[in-house]
Amino acid sequence: MSPTTIRLIEPADGAALAGLLSRDRQAYARWLPERPAEFYTPDGQAAVVTSLLASHDQGLAWPGVVVSDDTVIGQVGISSILRGPFQKGFLGYWVSSLHQGRGHTSRAVGLALRIAEDELKLHRLEAHTQLENLASQAILRRHGFRSWGIAHEHFHADGAWRDEVFWERILTRPSGRRPG
Ligand SMILES: CC(C)(COP(=O)(O)OP(=O)(O)OC[C@H]1O[C@@H](n2cnc3c(N)ncnc32)[C@H](O)[C@@H]1OP(=O)(O)O)[C@@H](O)C(=O)NCCC(=O)NCCS
C-alpha cells in the first residue's frame, strides 16, 4: 500500500494539477463543476492556486493536495470557513483516476479531519455528494459523517442539475454521532 499524505497546496503544484485534471476532464465531468478550458492549463491552475492561497491567508480555507510517493495525486480541502457562532467548514476532494480504489481519498479525508479539528479548531464540517456518488458517500460514512437531507437539483454537472445528499460531521465528538 502506498502511503498517503496531505499538505497545503503550493504554487509549484499548478502544473501537476493541470495534468491530472485535464486527463480526467471527461471521466469526472459527472462529478466535478464545469470549468472553462483555461482551468485545465498550467497557467489556469497557477491562478487557481494563487486564489486558494489568498483564501487561506484570509482564514477562509485550508486548500490541500493529496500526495503519494512524493507525487501529487489529487486535492482535499476545507473551504467556506465560517467563524463566530458556526465554527464550520466545507470539505471537498478528488483523486486522479490513475490512483482510484486504493484508499487514498479515505486516508486523505481522515488527515483533513485532523487538520480541521487540531489546526483550524473547527466544530463542524459539512460535505455534499451526488446521490449516485456511492464511493464518495462510503468515504464520508467511514469517517463518521451523517447525512441529514437531500437537496434537489442542487449541483449542475455534465449538462444537468443533480440531486445531492448533505452530510455533517461534528468534530468534537469522535464518532460524529449524537450521544444516546
Ligand atoms: C470518489 C473518489 C473521491 C473516490 O476516491 P478513491 O481514492 O478511489 O476512494 P477510496 O479508495 O479512498 O475509497 C473508496 C470507497 O468507496 C467504496 N466504493 C467504491 N465504489 C463503490 C460503489 N460503487 N458503491 C459503494 N461503495 C463504493 C470503496 O469500497 C471504498 O470504501 P471502503 O474504504 O469503506 O471500502 C474519486 O473517484 C474521485 O475523485 N472522483 C471524482 C470526483 C469526486 O467524485 N469527488 C467527490 C465529490 S463529493
The ligand as an SDF file (V2000), in Angstrom:
LIG
                    3D

 48 50  0  0  0  0  0  0  0  0999 V2000
  -14.9470    9.4330   -5.4540 C   0  0  0  0  0  0  0  0  0  0  0  0
  -13.4290    9.4400   -5.2980 C   0  0  0  0  0  0  0  0  0  0  0  0
  -13.0380   10.6240   -4.4160 C   0  0  0  0  0  0  0  0  0  0  0  0
  -13.0050    8.1300   -4.6450 C   0  0  0  0  0  0  0  0  0  0  0  0
  -11.6010    8.1630   -4.4460 O   0  0  0  0  0  0  0  0  0  0  0  0
  -10.7720    6.8270   -4.0880 P   0  0  0  0  0  0  0  0  0  0  0  0
   -9.3790    7.2380   -3.7520 O   0  0  0  0  0  0  0  0  0  0  0  0
  -10.9730    5.8250   -5.1670 O   0  0  0  0  0  0  0  0  0  0  0  0
  -11.5390    6.3610   -2.7760 O   0  0  0  0  0  0  0  0  0  0  0  0
  -11.0390    5.2970   -1.6730 P   0  0  0  0  0  0  0  0  0  0  0  0
  -10.2900    4.2070   -2.3580 O   0  0  0  0  0  0  0  0  0  0  0  0
  -10.3640    6.0260   -0.5720 O   0  0  0  0  0  0  0  0  0  0  0  0
  -12.4210    4.7720   -1.0650 O   0  0  0  0  0  0  0  0  0  0  0  0
  -13.4770    4.4340   -1.8860 C   0  0  0  0  0  0  0  0  0  0  0  0
  -14.5620    3.8720   -1.0030 C   0  0  0  0  0  0  0  0  0  0  0  0
  -15.7520    3.7690   -1.7970 O   0  0  0  0  0  0  0  0  0  0  0  0
  -16.1640    2.4230   -1.8580 C   0  0  0  0  0  0  0  0  0  0  0  0
  -16.7470    2.2730   -3.1750 N   0  0  0  0  0  0  0  0  0  0  0  0
  -16.1420    2.3680   -4.3630 C   0  0  0  0  0  0  0  0  0  0  0  0
  -17.0530    2.1930   -5.3410 N   0  0  0  0  0  0  0  0  0  0  0  0
  -18.2380    1.9990   -4.7320 C   0  0  0  0  0  0  0  0  0  0  0  0
  -19.5600    1.7460   -5.1940 C   0  0  0  0  0  0  0  0  0  0  0  0
  -19.8380    1.6870   -6.4920 N   0  0  0  0  0  0  0  0  0  0  0  0
  -20.5390    1.5850   -4.2810 N   0  0  0  0  0  0  0  0  0  0  0  0
  -20.2890    1.6750   -2.9520 C   0  0  0  0  0  0  0  0  0  0  0  0
  -19.0530    1.9070   -2.4550 N   0  0  0  0  0  0  0  0  0  0  0  0
  -18.0430    2.0650   -3.3420 C   0  0  0  0  0  0  0  0  0  0  0  0
  -14.9220    1.6100   -1.6050 C   0  0  0  0  0  0  0  0  0  0  0  0
  -15.2440    0.3120   -1.1490 O   0  0  0  0  0  0  0  0  0  0  0  0
  -14.2570    2.4540   -0.5270 C   0  0  0  0  0  0  0  0  0  0  0  0
  -14.9020    2.3080    0.7160 O   0  0  0  0  0  0  0  0  0  0  0  0
  -14.2190    1.4680    1.9190 P   0  0  0  0  0  0  0  0  0  0  0  0
  -12.9100    2.1610    2.2100 O   0  0  0  0  0  0  0  0  0  0  0  0
  -15.1980    1.6000    3.0460 O   0  0  0  0  0  0  0  0  0  0  0  0
  -14.0280    0.1020    1.3850 O   0  0  0  0  0  0  0  0  0  0  0  0
  -12.6940    9.5650   -6.6670 C   0  0  0  0  0  0  0  0  0  0  0  0
  -13.1700    8.5640   -7.5160 O   0  0  0  0  0  0  0  0  0  0  0  0
  -12.9060   10.9040   -7.3440 C   0  0  0  0  0  0  0  0  0  0  0  0
  -12.1210   11.8160   -7.1510 O   0  0  0  0  0  0  0  0  0  0  0  0
  -13.9700   11.0030   -8.1470 N   0  0  0  0  0  0  0  0  0  0  0  0
  -14.2710   12.2150   -8.8990 C   0  0  0  0  0  0  0  0  0  0  0  0
  -14.5050   13.4390   -8.0170 C   0  0  0  0  0  0  0  0  0  0  0  0
  -15.4860   13.1780   -6.9070 C   0  0  0  0  0  0  0  0  0  0  0  0
  -16.4670   12.4560   -7.0560 O   0  0  0  0  0  0  0  0  0  0  0  0
  -15.2220   13.8220   -5.7560 N   0  0  0  0  0  0  0  0  0  0  0  0
  -16.1120   13.7470   -4.6280 C   0  0  0  0  0  0  0  0  0  0  0  0
  -17.2220   14.7270   -4.8120 C   0  0  0  0  0  0  0  0  0  0  0  0
  -18.3700   14.6260   -3.4650 S   0  0  0  0  0  0  0  0  0  0  0  0
  1  2  1  0
  2  3  1  0
  2  4  1  0
  2 36  1  0
  4  5  1  0
  5  6  1  0
  6  7  2  0
  6  8  1  0
  6  9  1  0
  9 10  1  0
 10 11  2  0
 10 12  1  0
 10 13  1  0
 13 14  1  0
 14 15  1  0
 15 16  1  0
 15 30  1  0
 16 17  1  0
 17 18  1  0
 17 28  1  0
 18 19  1  0
 18 27  1  0
 19 20  2  0
 20 21  1  0
 21 22  1  0
 21 27  2  0
 22 23  1  0
 22 24  2  0
 24 25  1  0
 25 26  2  0
 26 27  1  0
 28 29  1  0
 28 30  1  0
 30 31  1  0
 31 32  1  0
 32 33  2  0
 32 34  1  0
 32 35  1  0
 36 37  1  0
 36 38  1  0
 38 39  2  0
 38 40  1  0
 40 41  1  0
 41 42  1  0
 42 43  1  0
 43 44  2  0
 43 45  1  0
 45 46  1  0
 46 47  1  0
 47 48  1  0
M  END
$$$$
